[in-house]
Amino acid sequence: MSESTSNLRRKLFVAAGIGAAVIGAGVSLGRRPAGPASLSSAAASFWNARFDRPEGGELPAASFKGKPLLLNFWATWCPPCVKELPELAQFEREFKGQGWQVLGLAIDSPSAVREFLKKLPLDFPLGLAGLTGTELTRTLGNTQGGLPFSVAFDVSGELIWRKLGATNLAELRQMTGKLVAG
Protein backbone atom coordinates (compact mmCIF):
# COMPACT_ATOMS: atom_id res chain seq x y z
CA MET A 1 0.00 0.00 0.00
CA SER A 2 1.42 3.41 -0.91
CA GLU A 3 2.03 6.11 1.68
CA SER A 4 -0.57 8.42 0.08
CA THR A 5 -3.21 5.66 0.22
CA SER A 6 -2.33 5.05 3.86
CA ASN A 7 -2.61 8.79 4.58
CA LEU A 8 -5.97 8.96 2.82
CA ARG A 9 -7.26 5.97 4.78
CA ARG A 10 -6.08 7.51 8.05
CA LYS A 11 -7.79 10.83 7.25
CA LEU A 12 -11.01 9.07 6.26
CA PHE A 13 -10.91 7.04 9.48
CA VAL A 14 -10.39 10.19 11.57
CA ALA A 15 -13.19 12.00 9.70
CA ALA A 16 -15.55 9.06 10.20
CA GLY A 17 -14.75 8.98 13.91
CA ILE A 18 -15.41 12.68 14.31
CA GLY A 19 -18.60 12.36 12.30
CA ALA A 20 -19.78 9.56 14.57
CA ALA A 21 -18.96 11.66 17.64
CA VAL A 22 -20.91 14.61 16.26
CA ILE A 23 -23.88 12.37 15.43
CA GLY A 24 -23.67 10.81 18.89
CA ALA A 25 -23.62 14.25 20.48
CA GLY A 26 -26.62 15.24 18.36
CA VAL A 27 -28.53 12.13 19.40
CA SER A 28 -27.62 12.74 23.02
CA LEU A 29 -28.77 16.35 22.80
CA GLY A 30 -31.97 15.23 21.09
CA ARG A 31 -32.84 13.10 24.13
CA ARG A 32 -32.48 15.99 26.56
CA PRO A 33 -35.47 18.13 27.35
CA ALA A 34 -35.47 21.39 25.43
CA GLY A 35 -34.26 24.33 27.43
CA PRO A 36 -31.39 26.70 28.00
CA ALA A 37 -28.91 23.86 28.62
CA SER A 38 -29.35 22.48 25.06
CA LEU A 39 -26.43 23.26 22.79
CA SER A 40 -26.06 23.14 19.03
CA SER A 41 -24.33 20.01 17.76
CA ALA A 42 -21.33 22.13 16.71
CA ALA A 43 -20.90 23.52 20.23
CA ALA A 44 -21.47 20.09 21.81
CA SER A 45 -18.77 18.56 19.58
CA PHE A 46 -16.25 20.97 21.07
CA TRP A 47 -17.36 20.74 24.71
CA ASN A 48 -17.23 16.93 24.62
CA ALA A 49 -13.66 16.91 23.24
CA ARG A 50 -10.45 16.24 25.15
CA PHE A 51 -6.98 17.26 24.07
CA ASP A 52 -3.44 16.47 25.17
CA ARG A 53 -1.43 19.32 26.68
CA PRO A 54 2.02 20.10 25.21
CA GLU A 55 3.53 19.74 28.70
CA GLY A 56 1.72 16.43 29.26
CA GLY A 57 -1.63 15.52 30.72
CA GLU A 58 -5.11 15.98 29.39
CA LEU A 59 -7.14 19.10 28.71
CA PRO A 60 -10.91 18.54 28.68
CA ALA A 61 -12.76 21.28 26.80
CA ALA A 62 -15.52 21.10 29.42
CA SER A 63 -13.11 22.58 31.99
CA PHE A 64 -13.58 25.96 30.23
CA LYS A 65 -17.37 25.89 30.33
CA GLY A 66 -19.25 28.51 32.34
CA LYS A 67 -17.27 31.55 31.15
CA PRO A 68 -16.94 33.14 27.71
CA LEU A 69 -14.18 31.45 25.70
CA LEU A 70 -12.11 32.56 22.74
CA LEU A 71 -10.86 29.41 21.00
CA ASN A 72 -8.08 29.70 18.44
CA PHE A 73 -6.84 26.98 16.09
CA TRP A 74 -3.26 27.55 14.98
CA ALA A 75 -0.07 25.84 13.80
CA THR A 76 3.63 26.55 14.18
CA TRP A 77 4.09 26.49 10.38
CA CYS A 78 1.35 29.12 9.79
CA PRO A 79 2.83 32.69 9.73
CA PRO A 80 -0.54 34.47 10.32
CA CYS A 81 -1.19 32.12 13.25
CA VAL A 82 2.16 32.90 14.85
CA LYS A 83 1.68 36.64 14.26
CA GLU A 84 -1.66 36.74 16.10
CA LEU A 85 -0.61 34.68 19.16
CA PRO A 86 0.78 37.67 21.14
CA GLU A 87 -2.45 39.59 20.48
CA LEU A 88 -4.50 36.64 21.75
CA ALA A 89 -2.37 36.67 24.90
CA GLN A 90 -2.99 40.42 25.27
CA PHE A 91 -6.74 39.86 24.79
CA GLU A 92 -6.67 37.26 27.56
CA ARG A 93 -4.87 39.66 29.92
CA GLU A 94 -7.27 42.54 29.14
CA PHE A 95 -10.54 40.60 29.29
CA LYS A 96 -9.80 38.06 32.02
CA GLY A 97 -11.43 40.43 34.51
CA GLN A 98 -14.63 40.22 32.47
CA GLY A 99 -14.55 36.44 32.66
CA TRP A 100 -13.03 35.73 29.23
CA GLN A 101 -10.72 32.77 28.74
CA VAL A 102 -8.47 31.98 25.76
CA LEU A 103 -7.61 28.48 24.58
CA GLY A 104 -5.24 27.72 21.72
CA LEU A 105 -5.51 24.38 19.91
CA ALA A 106 -2.49 23.48 17.81
CA ILE A 107 -3.09 21.63 14.56
CA ASP A 108 0.47 20.40 14.64
CA SER A 109 2.77 17.70 15.98
CA PRO A 110 3.47 17.69 19.71
CA SER A 111 7.24 18.02 19.19
CA ALA A 112 6.84 21.05 16.88
CA VAL A 113 4.60 22.78 19.44
CA ARG A 114 6.99 22.06 22.32
CA GLU A 115 9.94 23.48 20.35
CA PHE A 116 7.89 26.53 19.35
CA LEU A 117 6.89 27.23 22.97
CA LYS A 118 10.57 27.32 23.96
CA LYS A 119 10.94 30.34 21.64
CA LEU A 120 7.56 31.98 22.30
CA PRO A 121 6.05 30.93 25.63
CA LEU A 122 2.34 31.69 25.88
CA ASP A 123 0.46 32.46 29.07
CA PHE A 124 -2.89 31.01 28.04
CA PRO A 125 -3.76 27.29 27.95
CA LEU A 126 -2.84 25.23 24.90
CA GLY A 127 -4.02 21.89 23.66
CA LEU A 128 -2.83 19.58 20.90
CA ALA A 129 -5.62 18.99 18.39
CA GLY A 130 -3.54 17.23 15.74
CA LEU A 131 -5.26 16.14 12.53
CA THR A 132 -8.62 15.79 14.27
CA GLY A 133 -8.47 19.53 14.94
CA THR A 134 -9.01 20.25 11.24
CA GLU A 135 -12.25 18.29 11.31
CA LEU A 136 -13.29 20.05 14.51
CA THR A 137 -12.76 23.43 12.82
CA ARG A 138 -15.06 22.30 9.99
CA THR A 139 -17.71 21.25 12.52
CA LEU A 140 -17.44 24.71 14.07
CA GLY A 141 -18.02 26.41 10.70
CA ASN A 142 -14.62 26.54 8.99
CA THR A 143 -15.79 25.13 5.65
CA GLN A 144 -12.43 25.88 3.99
CA GLY A 145 -10.36 24.17 6.69
CA GLY A 146 -7.87 27.07 6.75
CA LEU A 147 -5.82 28.49 9.60
CA PRO A 148 -5.87 30.47 11.73
CA PHE A 149 -9.48 29.97 12.77
CA SER A 150 -11.06 31.47 15.88
CA VAL A 151 -14.45 31.06 17.50
CA ALA A 152 -16.05 32.43 20.64
CA PHE A 153 -18.49 30.73 22.98
CA ASP A 154 -20.79 32.53 25.40
CA VAL A 155 -21.27 31.71 29.08
CA SER A 156 -23.81 28.99 28.22
CA GLY A 157 -21.29 27.29 25.91
CA GLU A 158 -22.96 28.25 22.64
CA LEU A 159 -20.97 29.32 19.58
CA ILE A 160 -21.47 33.07 19.08
CA TRP A 161 -18.66 34.27 16.77
CA ARG A 162 -16.26 32.81 14.21
CA LYS A 163 -13.41 34.14 12.12
CA LEU A 164 -11.32 32.46 9.42
CA GLY A 165 -7.97 34.15 9.01
CA ALA A 166 -5.86 36.19 11.35
CA THR A 167 -7.59 38.30 13.93
CA ASN A 168 -6.16 41.15 15.96
CA LEU A 169 -6.70 42.80 19.29
CA ALA A 170 -8.85 45.63 17.90
CA GLU A 171 -11.17 43.14 16.19
CA LEU A 172 -11.43 41.03 19.35
CA ARG A 173 -12.25 44.12 21.42
CA GLN A 174 -14.94 45.01 18.89
CA MET A 175 -16.34 41.46 19.04
CA THR A 176 -16.72 41.59 22.82
CA GLY A 177 -18.31 45.04 22.58
CA LYS A 178 -20.93 43.79 20.13
CA LEU A 179 -21.70 40.82 22.39
CA VAL A 180 -22.21 43.07 25.39
CA ALA A 181 -24.38 45.45 23.34
CA GLY A 182 -26.26 42.38 22.29
C-alpha positions in Angstrom: 0.0 0.0 0.0 1.4 3.4 -0.9 2.0 6.1 1.7 -0.6 8.4 0.1 -3.2 5.7 0.2 -2.3 5.0 3.9 -2.6 8.8 4.6 -6.0 9.0 2.8 -7.3 6.0 4.8 -6.1 7.5 8.0 -7.8 10.8 7.2 -11.0 9.1 6.3 -10.9 7.0 9.5 -10.4 10.2 11.6 -13.2 12.0 9.7 -15.5 9.1 10.2 -14.7 9.0 13.9 -15.4 12.7 14.3 -18.6 12.4 12.3 -19.8 9.6 14.6 -19.0 11.7 17.6 -20.9 14.6 16.3 -23.9 12.4 15.4 -23.7 10.8 18.9 -23.6 14.2 20.5 -26.6 15.2 18.4 -28.5 12.1 19.4 -27.6 12.7 23.0 -28.8 16.3 22.8 -32.0 15.2 21.1 -32.8 13.1 24.1 -32.5 16.0 26.6 -35.5 18.1 27.3 -35.5 21.4 25.4 -34.3 24.3 27.4 -31.4 26.7 28.0 -28.9 23.9 28.6 -29.4 22.5 25.1 -26.4 23.3 22.8 -26.1 23.1 19.0 -24.3 20.0 17.8 -21.3 22.1 16.7 -20.9 23.5 20.2 -21.5 20.1 21.8 -18.8 18.6 19.6 -16.2 21.0 21.1 -17.4 20.7 24.7 -17.2 16.9 24.6 -13.7 16.9 23.2 -10.5 16.2 25.1 -7.0 17.3 24.1 -3.4 16.5 25.2 -1.4 19.3 26.7 2.0 20.1 25.2 3.5 19.7 28.7 1.7 16.4 29.3 -1.6 15.5 30.7 -5.1 16.0 29.4 -7.1 19.1 28.7 -10.9 18.5 28.7 -12.8 21.3 26.8 -15.5 21.1 29.4 -13.1 22.6 32.0 -13.6 26.0 30.2 -17.4 25.9 30.3 -19.2 28.5 32.3 -17.3 31.6 31.1 -16.9 33.1 27.7 -14.2 31.4 25.7 -12.1 32.6 22.7 -10.9 29.4 21.0 -8.1 29.7 18.4 -6.8 27.0 16.1 -3.3 27.6 15.0 -0.1 25.8 13.8 3.6 26.6 14.2 4.1 26.5 10.4 1.4 29.1 9.8 2.8 32.7 9.7 -0.5 34.5 10.3 -1.2 32.1 13.3 2.2 32.9 14.9 1.7 36.6 14.3 -1.7 36.7 16.1 -0.6 34.7 19.2 0.8 37.7 21.1 -2.5 39.6 20.5 -4.5 36.6 21.7 -2.4 36.7 24.9 -3.0 40.4 25.3 -6.7 39.9 24.8 -6.7 37.3 27.6 -4.9 39.7 29.9 -7.3 42.5 29.1 -10.5 40.6 29.3 -9.8 38.1 32.0 -11.4 40.4 34.5 -14.6 40.2 32.5 -14.6 36.4 32.7 -13.0 35.7 29.2 -10.7 32.8 28.7 -8.5 32.0 25.8 -7.6 28.5 24.6 -5.2 27.7 21.7 -5.5 24.4 19.9 -2.5 23.5 17.8 -3.1 21.6 14.6 0.5 20.4 14.6 2.8 17.7 16.0 3.5 17.7 19.7 7.2 18.0 19.2 6.8 21.1 16.9 4.6 22.8 19.4 7.0 22.1 22.3 9.9 23.5 20.3 7.9 26.5 19.4 6.9 27.2 23.0 10.6 27.3 24.0 10.9 30.3 21.6 7.6 32.0 22.3 6.1 30.9 25.6 2.3 31.7 25.9 0.5 32.5 29.1 -2.9 31.0 28.0 -3.8 27.3 28.0 -2.8 25.2 24.9 -4.0 21.9 23.7 -2.8 19.6 20.9 -5.6 19.0 18.4 -3.5 17.2 15.7 -5.3 16.1 12.5 -8.6 15.8 14.3 -8.5 19.5 14.9 -9.0 20.3 11.2 -12.3 18.3 11.3 -13.3 20.1 14.5 -12.8 23.4 12.8 -15.1 22.3 10.0 -17.7 21.2 12.5 -17.4 24.7 14.1 -18.0 26.4 10.7 -14.6 26.5 9.0 -15.8 25.1 5.7 -12.4 25.9 4.0 -10.4 24.2 6.7 -7.9 27.1 6.8 -5.8 28.5 9.6 -5.9 30.5 11.7 -9.5 30.0 12.8 -11.1 31.5 15.9 -14.5 31.1 17.5 -16.0 32.4 20.6 -18.5 30.7 23.0 -20.8 32.5 25.4 -21.3 31.7 29.1 -23.8 29.0 28.2 -21.3 27.3 25.9 -23.0 28.3 22.6 -21.0 29.3 19.6 -21.5 33.1 19.1 -18.7 34.3 16.8 -16.3 32.8 14.2 -13.4 34.1 12.1 -11.3 32.5 9.4 -8.0 34.2 9.0 -5.9 36.2 11.4 -7.6 38.3 13.9 -6.2 41.1 16.0 -6.7 42.8 19.3 -8.8 45.6 17.9 -11.2 43.1 16.2 -11.4 41.0 19.3 -12.2 44.1 21.4 -14.9 45.0 18.9 -16.3 41.5 19.0 -16.7 41.6 22.8 -18.3 45.0 22.6 -20.9 43.8 20.1 -21.7 40.8 22.4 -22.2 43.1 25.4 -24.4 45.5 23.3 -26.3 42.4 22.3 
